[in-house]
Amino acid sequence: MTPDTIHSIFNLFEKHNPTPETELVYEDPYTLLIAVMLSAQTTDMNVNKATEKLFKRAKTPEKMLQLSLEEIEEAIKTLNFFKTKAKNILGISHALVENCHGSVPKDRASLESLPGVGRKTANVVLNVAFHEPTLAVDTHIHRVSNRLGLCATKTPLDTEQALLKVIPKEALYHAHHWLILHGRYICKARKPLCQKCFLEKLCEYKDKEL
Ligand code: SF4
């Protein structure tokens, strides 16, 4: 795919959604970090239902540490792997209070040292909370980017590295949400809605649903 086509793709993303945002409900970097960690293997909508209950009881690391593991499990029990995630909530809160004065760190290494926080979660927090031009590649972004022809990669990490090289600098900050929302609502895994897709003319996918 030529750089001009890539520019056109991101111009169209901007035209259709100038300020894309996460669908996770959060108030600050801490509640965002917890919501993103909880979103592994589940939908944002499910996470929002669980965090509505959880954040009513505690929305700072200090307050969270006043809850028992069982109380946190009860609040998030509708989520996959809720027992592990509840332990991670306590582990994250403990580490933030002990090592970061209760604040969420702004650097990748510190974020990734927190329990249950991997590269993807760190990238989302850096992007959404701290406005860094990072790309958290999930299954949607991996699929959409390969279908469009932005990259030809086998793993999310390869996709992240390939996209960082080709996406125009000025588009990088919003690229994460543009690609993720496109994958969620238009370029769906089983049946992409190519007829409704504003990128159809530029997309290189061979099996478009037209
Ligand atoms: S044209 Fe189809 S395959 Fe290509 S990005 Fe749009 S929905 Fe996805």
py3Dmol code that shows the C-alpha trace and the ligand (Angstrom):
import py3Dmol

protein = """\
ATOM      1  CA  MET A   1       0.000   0.000   0.000  1.00  0.00           C
ATOM      2  CA  THR A   2       1.379   3.428  -0.933  1.00  0.00           C
ATOM      3  CA  PRO A   3       1.932   6.206   1.629  1.00  0.00           C
ATOM      4  CA  ASP A   4      -0.655   8.303  -0.234  1.00  0.00           C
ATOM      5  CA  THR A   5      -3.307   5.610   0.205  1.00  0.00           C
ATOM      6  CA  ILE A   6      -2.453   5.296   3.885  1.00  0.00           C
ATOM      7  CA  HIS A   7      -2.811   9.077   4.255  1.00  0.00           C
ATOM      8  CA  SER A   8      -6.184   8.911   2.516  1.00  0.00           C
ATOM      9  CA  ILE A   9      -7.365   6.139   4.854  1.00  0.00           C
ATOM     10  CA  PHE A  10      -6.542   8.157   7.948  1.00  0.00           C
ATOM     11  CA  ASN A  11      -8.011  11.323   6.447  1.00  0.00           C
ATOM     12  CA  LEU A  12     -11.263   9.405   6.019  1.00  0.00           C
ATOM     13  CA  PHE A  13     -11.118   8.103   9.584  1.00  0.00           C
ATOM     14  CA  GLU A  14     -10.717  11.690  10.770  1.00  0.00           C
ATOM     15  CA  LYS A  15     -13.548  12.917   8.590  1.00  0.00           C
ATOM     16  CA  HIS A  16     -15.922  10.260   9.960  1.00  0.00           C
ATOM     17  CA  ASN A  17     -14.913  10.558  13.599  1.00  0.00           C
ATOM     18  CA  PRO A  18     -12.670  13.552  14.416  1.00  0.00           C
ATOM     19  CA  THR A  19     -12.360  12.732  18.118  1.00  0.00           C
ATOM     20  CA  PRO A  20     -12.674   8.989  18.707  1.00  0.00           C
ATOM     21  CA  GLU A  21     -12.833   7.892  22.325  1.00  0.00           C
ATOM     22  CA  THR A  22     -12.648   4.737  24.391  1.00  0.00           C
ATOM     23  CA  GLU A  23     -15.994   3.148  25.212  1.00  0.00           C
ATOM     24  CA  LEU A  24     -14.799   2.258  28.698  1.00  0.00           C
ATOM     25  CA  VAL A  25     -16.279   4.417  31.448  1.00  0.00           C
ATOM     26  CA  TYR A  26     -13.567   5.966  33.621  1.00  0.00           C
ATOM     27  CA  GLU A  27     -12.878   9.146  35.576  1.00  0.00           C
ATOM     28  CA  ASP A  28      -9.121   9.366  35.879  1.00  0.00           C
ATOM     29  CA  PRO A  29      -5.938   7.379  35.152  1.00  0.00           C
ATOM     30  CA  TYR A  30      -6.571   4.961  38.045  1.00  0.00           C
ATOM     31  CA  THR A  31     -10.130   4.048  37.087  1.00  0.00           C
ATOM     32  CA  LEU A  32      -9.004   3.809  33.444  1.00  0.00           C
ATOM     33  CA  LEU A  33      -6.147   1.471  34.359  1.00  0.00           C
ATOM     34  CA  ILE A  34      -8.490  -0.801  36.326  1.00  0.00           C
ATOM     35  CA  ALA A  35     -11.114  -0.780  33.549  1.00  0.00           C
ATOM     36  CA  VAL A  36      -8.560  -1.606  30.850  1.00  0.00           C
ATOM     37  CA  MET A  37      -7.042  -4.416  32.916  1.00  0.00           C
ATOM     38  CA  LEU A  38     -10.557  -5.823  33.430  1.00  0.00           C
ATOM     39  CA  SER A  39     -11.323  -5.649  29.709  1.00  0.00           C
ATOM     40  CA  ALA A  40      -9.114  -8.616  28.811  1.00  0.00           C
ATOM     41  CA  GLN A  41     -11.264 -11.366  27.262  1.00  0.00           C
ATOM     42  CA  THR A  42     -14.510  -9.450  27.625  1.00  0.00           C
ATOM     43  CA  THR A  43     -16.392  -6.515  26.117  1.00  0.00           C
ATOM     44  CA  ASP A  44     -16.215  -2.891  27.197  1.00  0.00           C
ATOM     45  CA  MET A  45     -19.948  -3.017  27.900  1.00  0.00           C
ATOM     46  CA  ASN A  46     -19.481  -5.868  30.391  1.00  0.00           C
ATOM     47  CA  VAL A  47     -16.612  -4.026  32.027  1.00  0.00           C
ATOM     48  CA  ASN A  48     -18.703  -0.865  32.378  1.00  0.00           C
ATOM     49  CA  LYS A  49     -21.463  -2.785  34.164  1.00  0.00           C
ATOM     50  CA  ALA A  50     -18.947  -4.274  36.603  1.00  0.00           C
ATOM     51  CA  THR A  51     -17.012  -1.072  37.236  1.00  0.00           C
ATOM     52  CA  GLU A  52     -20.225   0.835  37.879  1.00  0.00           C
ATOM     53  CA  LYS A  53     -20.650  -1.362  40.946  1.00  0.00           C
ATOM     54  CA  LEU A  54     -16.983  -1.454  41.878  1.00  0.00           C
ATOM     55  CA  PHE A  55     -16.252   2.272  41.554  1.00  0.00           C
ATOM     56  CA  LYS A  56     -19.305   3.097  43.680  1.00  0.00           C
ATOM     57  CA  ARG A  57     -17.456   1.384  46.510  1.00  0.00           C
ATOM     58  CA  ALA A  58     -13.911   2.510  45.701  1.00  0.00           C
ATOM     59  CA  LYS A  59     -12.326   4.617  42.999  1.00  0.00           C
ATOM     60  CA  THR A  60      -8.904   5.345  44.426  1.00  0.00           C
ATOM     61  CA  PRO A  61      -6.141   2.851  45.235  1.00  0.00           C
ATOM     62  CA  GLU A  62      -6.339   3.767  48.916  1.00  0.00           C
ATOM     63  CA  LYS A  63     -10.091   3.121  49.080  1.00  0.00           C
ATOM     64  CA  MET A  64      -9.733  -0.075  47.048  1.00  0.00           C
ATOM     65  CA  LEU A  65      -7.300  -1.447  49.619  1.00  0.00           C
ATOM     66  CA  GLN A  66     -10.014  -1.070  52.249  1.00  0.00           C
ATOM     67  CA  LEU A  67     -12.120  -3.672  50.401  1.00  0.00           C
ATOM     68  CA  SER A  68     -11.561  -7.377  50.894  1.00  0.00           C
ATOM     69  CA  LEU A  69     -10.730  -9.681  47.999  1.00  0.00           C
ATOM     70  CA  GLU A  70     -14.203 -11.217  48.356  1.00  0.00           C
ATOM     71  CA  GLU A  71     -15.901  -7.828  48.106  1.00  0.00           C
ATOM     72  CA  ILE A  72     -14.017  -7.014  44.913  1.00  0.00           C
ATOM     73  CA  GLU A  73     -14.784 -10.459  43.478  1.00  0.00           C
ATOM     74  CA  GLU A  74     -18.467  -9.913  44.224  1.00  0.00           C
ATOM     75  CA  ALA A  75     -18.478  -6.576  42.361  1.00  0.00           C
ATOM     76  CA  ILE A  76     -16.820  -7.962  39.230  1.00  0.00           C
ATOM     77  CA  LYS A  77     -18.060 -11.559  39.298  1.00  0.00           C
ATOM     78  CA  THR A  78     -19.800 -11.211  35.918  1.00  0.00           C
ATOM     79  CA  LEU A  79     -16.415 -10.887  34.152  1.00  0.00           C
ATOM     80  CA  ASN A  80     -14.255 -13.698  32.810  1.00  0.00           C
ATOM     81  CA  PHE A  81     -11.360 -14.581  35.113  1.00  0.00           C
ATOM     82  CA  PHE A  82     -12.853 -12.398  37.843  1.00  0.00           C
ATOM     83  CA  LYS A  83     -10.886 -14.099  40.610  1.00  0.00           C
ATOM     84  CA  THR A  84      -7.532 -13.345  38.980  1.00  0.00           C
ATOM     85  CA  LYS A  85      -8.694  -9.866  38.025  1.00  0.00           C
ATOM     86  CA  ALA A  86      -9.803  -9.131  41.608  1.00  0.00           C
ATOM     87  CA  LYS A  87      -6.353 -10.141  42.868  1.00  0.00           C
ATOM     88  CA  ASN A  88      -4.810  -7.874  40.232  1.00  0.00           C
ATOM     89  CA  ILE A  89      -6.959  -4.947  41.378  1.00  0.00           C
ATOM     90  CA  LEU A  90      -5.624  -5.323  44.892  1.00  0.00           C
ATOM     91  CA  GLY A  91      -2.064  -5.911  43.623  1.00  0.00           C
ATOM     92  CA  ILE A  92      -2.159  -2.823  41.398  1.00  0.00           C
ATOM     93  CA  SER A  93      -3.644  -0.670  44.177  1.00  0.00           C
ATOM     94  CA  HIS A  94      -1.062  -1.886  46.654  1.00  0.00           C
ATOM     95  CA  ALA A  95       1.841  -1.208  44.266  1.00  0.00           C
ATOM     96  CA  LEU A  96       0.540   2.280  43.428  1.00  0.00           C
ATOM     97  CA  VAL A  97       0.195   3.242  47.098  1.00  0.00           C
ATOM     98  CA  GLU A  98       3.565   1.726  48.042  1.00  0.00           C
ATOM     99  CA  ASN A  99       5.656   2.906  45.108  1.00  0.00           C
ATOM    100  CA  CYS A 100       3.894   5.774  43.328  1.00  0.00           C
ATOM    101  CA  HIS A 101       2.155   7.845  46.043  1.00  0.00           C
ATOM    102  CA  GLY A 102      -1.162   6.448  44.841  1.00  0.00           C
ATOM    103  CA  SER A 103      -0.746   7.793  41.280  1.00  0.00           C
ATOM    104  CA  VAL A 104      -0.637   5.904  38.002  1.00  0.00           C
ATOM    105  CA  PRO A 105       2.889   6.106  36.528  1.00  0.00           C
ATOM    106  CA  LYS A 106       3.342   7.663  33.100  1.00  0.00           C
ATOM    107  CA  ASP A 107       6.038   5.338  31.821  1.00  0.00           C
ATOM    108  CA  ARG A 108       5.691   1.980  30.147  1.00  0.00           C
ATOM    109  CA  ALA A 109       8.168   0.063  32.314  1.00  0.00           C
ATOM    110  CA  SER A 110       6.454   1.063  35.569  1.00  0.00           C
ATOM    111  CA  LEU A 111       3.010   0.337  34.128  1.00  0.00           C
ATOM    112  CA  GLU A 112       4.049  -3.085  32.856  1.00  0.00           C
ATOM    113  CA  SER A 113       5.498  -3.961  36.268  1.00  0.00           C
ATOM    114  CA  LEU A 114       1.989  -3.807  37.794  1.00  0.00           C
ATOM    115  CA  PRO A 115       0.084  -7.081  38.301  1.00  0.00           C
ATOM    116  CA  GLY A 116      -2.072  -7.999  35.304  1.00  0.00           C
ATOM    117  CA  VAL A 117      -0.773  -5.089  33.222  1.00  0.00           C
ATOM    118  CA  GLY A 118       0.828  -6.091  29.934  1.00  0.00           C
ATOM    119  CA  ARG A 119       1.940  -4.161  26.906  1.00  0.00           C
ATOM    120  CA  LYS A 120      -1.582  -3.731  25.555  1.00  0.00           C
ATOM    121  CA  THR A 121      -3.009  -2.304  28.784  1.00  0.00           C
ATOM    122  CA  ALA A 122       0.018  -0.034  29.205  1.00  0.00           C
ATOM    123  CA  ASN A 123      -0.423   1.256  25.652  1.00  0.00           C
ATOM    124  CA  VAL A 124      -4.093   2.082  26.217  1.00  0.00           C
ATOM    125  CA  VAL A 125      -3.347   3.923  29.459  1.00  0.00           C
ATOM    126  CA  LEU A 126      -0.454   5.850  27.896  1.00  0.00           C
ATOM    127  CA  ASN A 127      -2.673   6.807  24.959  1.00  0.00           C
ATOM    128  CA  VAL A 128      -5.955   7.634  26.691  1.00  0.00           C
ATOM    129  CA  ALA A 129      -4.780   8.992  30.044  1.00  0.00           C
ATOM    130  CA  PHE A 130      -1.483  10.578  29.047  1.00  0.00           C
ATOM    131  CA  HIS A 131      -2.134  11.390  25.373  1.00  0.00           C
ATOM    132  CA  GLU A 132       0.850   9.503  24.027  1.00  0.00           C
ATOM    133  CA  PRO A 133       0.741   8.275  20.413  1.00  0.00           C
ATOM    134  CA  THR A 134       0.871   4.595  21.334  1.00  0.00           C
ATOM    135  CA  LEU A 135      -0.957   1.742  19.641  1.00  0.00           C
ATOM    136  CA  ALA A 136      -2.507  -1.036  21.691  1.00  0.00           C
ATOM    137  CA  VAL A 137      -3.029  -3.763  19.130  1.00  0.00           C
ATOM    138  CA  ASP A 138      -5.882  -6.097  19.986  1.00  0.00           C
ATOM    139  CA  THR A 139      -7.622  -8.663  17.803  1.00  0.00           C
ATOM    140  CA  HIS A 140      -9.741  -5.944  16.088  1.00  0.00           C
ATOM    141  CA  ILE A 141      -6.792  -3.758  15.172  1.00  0.00           C
ATOM    142  CA  HIS A 142      -4.754  -6.755  14.013  1.00  0.00           C
ATOM    143  CA  ARG A 143      -7.587  -7.928  11.753  1.00  0.00           C
ATOM    144  CA  VAL A 144      -8.578  -4.525  10.337  1.00  0.00           C
ATOM    145  CA  SER A 145      -4.993  -3.473   9.626  1.00  0.00           C
ATOM    146  CA  ASN A 146      -4.248  -6.697   7.763  1.00  0.00           C
ATOM    147  CA  ARG A 147      -7.484  -6.610   5.780  1.00  0.00           C
ATOM    148  CA  LEU A 148      -6.998  -2.998   4.765  1.00  0.00           C
ATOM    149  CA  GLY A 149      -3.433  -3.744   3.704  1.00  0.00           C
ATOM    150  CA  LEU A 150      -1.739  -1.419   6.188  1.00  0.00           C
ATOM    151  CA  CYS A 151       0.436  -4.377   7.128  1.00  0.00           C
ATOM    152  CA  ALA A 152       0.846  -8.093   6.504  1.00  0.00           C
ATOM    153  CA  THR A 153       1.604  -9.544   9.914  1.00  0.00           C
ATOM    154  CA  LYS A 154       1.009 -12.663  11.944  1.00  0.00           C
ATOM    155  CA  THR A 155       1.049 -11.397  15.538  1.00  0.00           C
ATOM    156  CA  PRO A 156      -0.299  -8.305  17.341  1.00  0.00           C
ATOM    157  CA  LEU A 157       3.234  -7.265  18.319  1.00  0.00           C
ATOM    158  CA  ASP A 158       4.364  -7.402  14.669  1.00  0.00           C
ATOM    159  CA  THR A 159       1.264  -5.405  13.759  1.00  0.00           C
ATOM    160  CA  GLU A 160       2.043  -2.767  16.373  1.00  0.00           C
ATOM    161  CA  GLN A 161       5.584  -2.372  15.076  1.00  0.00           C
ATOM    162  CA  ALA A 162       4.493  -2.314  11.425  1.00  0.00           C
ATOM    163  CA  LEU A 163       1.748   0.250  12.074  1.00  0.00           C
ATOM    164  CA  LEU A 164       4.066   2.536  14.019  1.00  0.00           C
ATOM    165  CA  LYS A 165       6.218   2.732  10.879  1.00  0.00           C
ATOM    166  CA  VAL A 166       3.464   3.458   8.349  1.00  0.00           C
ATOM    167  CA  ILE A 167       0.777   5.495  10.116  1.00  0.00           C
ATOM    168  CA  PRO A 168       1.286   9.230   9.544  1.00  0.00           C
ATOM    169  CA  LYS A 169       2.601  10.903  12.702  1.00  0.00           C
ATOM    170  CA  GLU A 170      -0.329  13.272  12.994  1.00  0.00           C
ATOM    171  CA  ALA A 171      -2.775  10.327  12.873  1.00  0.00           C
ATOM    172  CA  LEU A 172      -1.011   8.143  15.406  1.00  0.00           C
ATOM    173  CA  TYR A 173      -2.680   9.522  18.516  1.00  0.00           C
ATOM    174  CA  HIS A 174      -6.202   8.630  17.330  1.00  0.00           C
ATOM    175  CA  ALA A 175      -5.260   5.582  15.216  1.00  0.00           C
ATOM    176  CA  HIS A 176      -5.836   3.134  18.067  1.00  0.00           C
ATOM    177  CA  HIS A 177      -9.477   4.104  18.525  1.00  0.00           C
ATOM    178  CA  TRP A 178     -10.213   4.567  14.842  1.00  0.00           C
ATOM    179  CA  LEU A 179      -9.032   1.048  14.065  1.00  0.00           C
ATOM    180  CA  ILE A 180     -10.613  -0.572  17.105  1.00  0.00           C
ATOM    181  CA  LEU A 181     -14.031   1.028  16.555  1.00  0.00           C
ATOM    182  CA  HIS A 182     -13.891   0.174  12.853  1.00  0.00           C
ATOM    183  CA  GLY A 183     -13.248  -3.457  13.776  1.00  0.00           C
ATOM    184  CA  ARG A 184     -16.002  -3.496  16.363  1.00  0.00           C
ATOM    185  CA  TYR A 185     -18.770  -1.987  14.257  1.00  0.00           C
ATOM    186  CA  ILE A 186     -17.899  -2.259  10.548  1.00  0.00           C
ATOM    187  CA  CYS A 187     -15.004  -4.550   9.722  1.00  0.00           C
ATOM    188  CA  LYS A 188     -16.407  -7.328  11.916  1.00  0.00           C
ATOM    189  CA  ALA A 189     -14.555 -10.609  12.242  1.00  0.00           C
ATOM    190  CA  ARG A 190     -17.067 -12.979  10.650  1.00  0.00           C
ATOM    191  CA  LYS A 191     -18.946 -10.725   8.282  1.00  0.00           C
ATOM    192  CA  PRO A 192     -17.376  -7.346   7.528  1.00  0.00           C
ATOM    193  CA  LEU A 193     -19.930  -4.715   6.498  1.00  0.00           C
ATOM    194  CA  CYS A 194     -18.013  -3.740   3.370  1.00  0.00           C
ATOM    195  CA  GLN A 195     -21.063  -2.193   1.715  1.00  0.00           C
ATOM    196  CA  LYS A 196     -21.280   0.328   4.546  1.00  0.00           C
ATOM    197  CA  CYS A 197     -17.538   0.848   4.841  1.00  0.00           C
ATOM    198  CA  PHE A 198     -16.210   4.306   3.972  1.00  0.00           C
ATOM    199  CA  LEU A 199     -12.806   2.742   3.308  1.00  0.00           C
ATOM    200  CA  GLU A 200     -14.040   0.204   0.780  1.00  0.00           C
ATOM    201  CA  LYS A 201     -12.466   1.896  -2.258  1.00  0.00           C
ATOM    202  CA  LEU A 202      -9.052   1.943  -0.595  1.00  0.00           C
ATOM    203  CA  CYS A 203      -9.209  -1.429   1.148  1.00  0.00           C
ATOM    204  CA  GLU A 204      -7.108  -4.256  -0.302  1.00  0.00           C
ATOM    205  CA  TYR A 205      -9.025  -7.157   1.297  1.00  0.00           C
ATOM    206  CA  LYS A 206      -9.671  -9.821  -1.334  1.00  0.00           C
ATOM    207  CA  ASP A 207     -12.830 -11.290   0.221  1.00  0.00           C
ATOM    208  CA  LYS A 208     -14.879  -8.128   0.674  1.00  0.00           C
ATOM    209  CA  GLU A 209     -18.594  -8.705   1.359  1.00  0.00           C
ATOM    210  CA  LEU A 210     -20.072  -6.636  -1.475  1.00  0.00           C
TER     211      LEU A 210
END
"""
ligand_1 = """\
8
SF4
S -13.970 -2.811 2.947
Fe -14.610 -4.543 4.207
S -12.734 -5.628 4.693
Fe -12.149 -3.594 3.999
S -11.992 -2.362 5.868
Fe -14.036 -2.099 5.056
S -15.271 -3.613 6.121
Fe -13.135 -4.209 6.363
"""
view = py3Dmol.view(width=600, height=400)
view.addModel(protein, "pdb")
view.setStyle({"model": 0}, {"cartoon": {"style": "trace"}})
view.addModel(ligand_1, "xyz")
view.setStyle({"model": 1}, {"stick": {}})
view.zoomTo()
view.show()
